[in-house]
């Protein structure tokens, strides 16, 4: 692989890594909100309401907790998948950088 191609690949991998970081951050924020909502509902003694579109509907507390738990699990899986991609891209990126820098030093 030519050095120019490697440099282009490095730039592409860096862009992909940045994109993954943004996605991960968004999922982490959503996970944090979900966990906070779950905690509030667990502590609620009164009726629980759920927003559906533009409506607020009285809901079953157990069902809302179940929905939030499922959402939490899904978000955790997505974050783990992104972290695996991050690690893979980072390893490839480091290997390419070493190749390019190694050739420049010779």
Order of alpha helices (4+ residues) and beta strands (2+ residues): alpha-beta-beta-alpha
